[in-house]
Amino acid sequence: MTMIIKHKALEDLLDVYMADMKPLHIQGAIGIGKSQTVKKVARKRAKERGRIFIEWNKTTRDKKNEIALDPSP
């Protein structure tokens, strides 16, 4: 199913899919804010759960190893 939606609707949809732990394929043109919207929702959900949002691709190898050994907040 293909849907064309605005960022707020994507945020709401992500909340539903993340709550149900279901995958969601997001597709769109370069630079329209897909990644930023997903990160915004992930940061919000992490904060609500007392967790820390970590952008894995921007994390050092040492930090990744530290997280792997102790994934608690």
C-alpha positions, 0 to 999 in steps of 0.5 A: 500500500502506498500513502502520501502523507505529511510529516505529522501524519508520519510521526503518528504512524511511526508511533503506532508501528513502533508501539506494535514493533512492526516494520514500516517502509518509508520512501520519498525524495532525497532531502524531504525530512524522512530521516529527521522525522524518524529520529524525532519520534525515536528521541521522543520515545526514548525520552518517554522511557527514560532512555538515551537516543543514540545515532548508531552510525555516528557512534564510535566503535568503543561506545558501541562496544560499551553499549553492547556490554550494558544496553541499559540507559 
